[in-house]
Amino acid sequence: MDTNNAISALAALAQEHRLAAFRLLAEAGETGMAAGDVARKIGIPHNTMSSHLATLSNAGLIAATRDGRSMIYRIVPEVMRSLLGFLTDDCCHGRPELCGLTPATDKGCC
């Protein structure tokens, strides 16, 4: 991940409803969730949620597939792993284990 992609991903997550949506989708796992269900669980209008989901999608953090009339959204684990790796690669002078973090090469997360 490069700096511009990291900034885009962090900016997308730096909003209350988008962060809540991302966390819901992470919890849903591979099953994903329909956009309307995400909006209902967060308690915001569908059209507003669509805008937030578009922002997360444009940042590469989530992806959508069509299921009939619904759009099903899922996180993109590889992008989150890349973002976490980008943020921790230089932690503690290149030794993330000193900070209690798993090195970016570990694929255990997400």
C-alpha positions as CSV (number, residue, x, y, z in Angstrom):
1,M,0.0,0.0,0.0
2,D,1.3,3.5,-0.8
3,T,0.7,6.7,1.1
4,N,-2.1,7.9,-1.2
5,N,-4.1,4.7,-0.8
6,A,-3.5,4.7,3.0
7,I,-4.8,8.3,3.2
8,S,-7.8,7.4,1.1
9,A,-8.7,4.4,3.3
10,L,-8.1,6.3,6.5
11,A,-10.2,9.2,5.3
12,A,-13.0,6.8,4.4
13,L,-13.0,5.3,7.9
14,A,-12.8,8.7,9.6
15,Q,-16.5,9.3,9.8
16,E,-18.9,7.8,12.4
17,H,-21.4,6.1,10.0
18,R,-18.7,4.8,7.6
19,L,-16.7,3.3,10.5
20,A,-19.8,1.7,11.9
21,A,-20.7,0.3,8.5
22,F,-17.2,-1.1,8.0
23,R,-17.3,-2.7,11.4
24,L,-20.7,-4.3,10.7
25,L,-19.4,-5.6,7.4
26,A,-16.3,-7.0,9.1
27,E,-18.5,-8.7,11.6
28,A,-20.7,-10.2,8.8
29,G,-17.6,-11.8,7.2
30,E,-17.9,-13.5,3.8
31,T,-21.7,-13.5,4.0
32,G,-21.8,-9.7,3.7
33,M,-24.8,-7.5,4.2
34,A,-27.3,-5.8,2.0
35,A,-27.0,-2.0,1.9
36,G,-30.5,-1.6,3.3
37,D,-29.7,-3.8,6.3
38,V,-26.6,-1.8,7.0
39,A,-28.6,1.4,6.9
40,R,-31.3,0.0,9.3
41,K,-28.7,-1.3,11.8
42,I,-26.9,2.0,11.8
43,G,-30.2,4.0,11.8
44,I,-29.6,6.3,8.9
45,P,-31.6,6.8,5.6
46,H,-30.8,4.4,2.8
47,N,-29.7,7.1,0.4
48,T,-27.2,8.5,3.0
49,M,-25.9,4.9,3.6
50,S,-25.4,4.5,-0.2
51,S,-23.2,7.5,-0.2
52,H,-21.1,6.2,2.7
53,L,-20.8,2.8,1.1
54,A,-19.7,4.4,-2.1
55,T,-16.9,6.2,-0.2
56,L,-15.7,3.0,1.4
57,S,-15.9,1.2,-1.9
58,N,-13.9,3.9,-3.7
59,A,-11.2,3.6,-1.0
60,G,-11.1,-0.2,-1.8
61,L,-12.1,-1.2,1.7
62,I,-15.4,-2.9,0.6
63,A,-16.8,-4.5,-2.5
64,A,-20.3,-5.1,-3.7
65,T,-22.0,-7.9,-5.6
66,R,-25.6,-7.8,-6.9
67,D,-28.0,-10.4,-5.5
68,G,-31.3,-9.8,-7.3
69,R,-32.4,-6.3,-6.4
70,S,-30.0,-6.0,-3.5
71,M,-26.3,-5.0,-3.4
72,I,-24.4,-7.2,-0.9
73,Y,-21.4,-5.5,0.6
74,R,-18.3,-7.2,2.0
75,I,-15.0,-6.0,3.3
76,V,-11.9,-6.6,1.2
77,P,-9.6,-8.2,3.8
78,E,-6.5,-7.8,1.7
79,V,-6.9,-4.1,1.7
80,M,-7.3,-3.9,5.4
81,R,-4.3,-6.1,5.9
82,S,-2.3,-3.8,3.6
83,L,-3.4,-0.8,5.5
84,L,-2.6,-2.3,8.9
85,G,0.8,-3.4,7.5
86,F,1.4,0.1,6.2
87,L,0.7,1.6,9.6
88,T,2.8,-0.8,11.5
89,D,5.8,-1.6,9.2
90,D,8.0,1.0,10.7
91,C,6.6,0.7,14.3
92,C,9.3,0.6,16.9
93,H,12.1,1.1,14.4
94,G,11.0,-1.8,12.2
95,R,10.4,-4.2,15.0
96,P,6.6,-4.2,15.5
97,E,6.8,-7.1,18.0
98,L,8.3,-4.5,20.4
99,C,5.0,-2.6,20.3
100,G,3.0,-5.8,20.8
101,L,2.0,-5.8,17.1
102,T,2.1,-8.7,14.7
103,P,4.4,-8.1,11.7
104,A,2.6,-7.2,8.4
105,T,3.7,-10.5,6.9
106,D,1.5,-12.4,9.3
107,K,-1.8,-13.2,7.5
108,G,-3.6,-14.1,10.7
109,C,-5.8,-11.0,10.7
110,C,-8.9,-10.4,8.6
